[in-house]
Amino acid sequence: MRFYLDTANIDDIEKAAKLGIIEGVTTNPSLIAKEGMDFEEVIKTINTLVDGFVFAEVTALDPEEMVEEGLKLNELSDKMIIKLPCNWAGIQACKILSNKGVKVAVTLVFSANQALIAARAGAYFVAPFVGRLNDISQDGVGTLIKDIREIFMVNKIKTKIVAASLRNQMDVLNCAKAGVDVATIPYQTLLGLLNHPLTDAGLAKFMKDWDSMKNK
Ligand code: E4P
């Protein structure tokens, strides 16, 4: 499983890029709006900060306009992934854009059948939302992610799974165990993955012992 950063915050992306394990950045209209900056400028800046894929979501609701917007966003770099919502308009646009060689992520996926349809429309990625299902007392990983993984394996589907809406360490761990291709996570969640009190205590002890030897 690879790690992408789920944010449009440039400071967080700069800091995360330095950690050396982030291989892409996902955004959505809410994340872009939160930063209060020009959409294309943000996406262009993100492209300068990471080597991997940069996900940008169309805001049109009509298939033809989605295609038009997707093609325009795709011009911003050769690392673009165009996000489309998992409804029939998005599926139609996915088929057209995929046929033109544009890499599409179908987002807002909440059922395995949605993921299968997106894959059949040529999606390069599907983005199941784990946290939002957990929020309504469903099992985002235990049912949705595992079902999608099984369907893709049984049907030899190459579409990749980018698990989204991951809120905590257990979500990330469970996604890794379930075999998703990518987990996209906020910066603070990423930082938390490496924290362990025994690591901190162990390092403090090593340093204390080292200093005491030097003082002998
Ligand atoms: C991915 O880009 C998704 O839009 C994002 O992970 C959604 O996360 P949320 O459910 O925490 O808003």
Boltz pocket constraint, residues with backbone or C-beta under 6 A from the ligand:
constraints:
  - pocket:
      binder: B
      contacts: [[A, 6], [A, 26], [A, 27], [A, 28], [A, 127], [A, 129], [A, 131], [A, 132], [A, 164], [A, 165], [A, 166], [A, 184]]
      max_distance: 6.0
